[in-house]
Amino acid sequence: MRICLTLSSLAIALLASCSQYQTTCITGMADLPLKTTELPSDRWQEAPLRANAQYILYGANSKAEKKLRIGDYYFLRWYDAEPSRPVKIEMLYTQALTGADVLTRTVEYNEPREDACERKEKFQFSGADYAKRGDIMTWKVNLYCGGELVDSLQSYLWE
């Protein structure tokens, strides 16, 4: 009896979480900078920083490969409510050594996707381009569905 109640409670919770978003929207952005190839200490307070560094450095074996991974990483989460419509994600940003020049990176989904669900996109700024232009200073992400702007998220310094 108790197991049946637990399973039905779990099913209701899952249904509620799946229907949380009704429209295509941005659900969050995480910024994971990697400024050195040295891993943070094993102290519990630094465990999240160490995990992020290990994730980014995974597969880099030599010091040169690790050095090329130094940079800024942005992980965007968004909900795709209409998988039959084309989607464009546009990240506008400025970097430390480009002054006020606004640069753009774009990801497009032109083909229909299988189902409505939360999706993830990664914007990586590392390697020679990062060494030449520096840290990301400000950013703004625009989410377009079917050619129309449906959501936007920006850093607090964006004007």
Secondary structure, DSSP 8 states (H G I E B T S, - for coil): -HHHHHHHHHHHHHHHHHTS--S-EEEEEEEEEE--SS---SSGGGHHHHHHHHHHHTT--SHHHHHHT-EEEEEEEEEES-TTS-EEEEEEEEETTSTT--EEEEEEE-S--SS-EEEEEEEEEEHHHHHHH-SEEEEEEEEEETTEEEEEEE-TT--
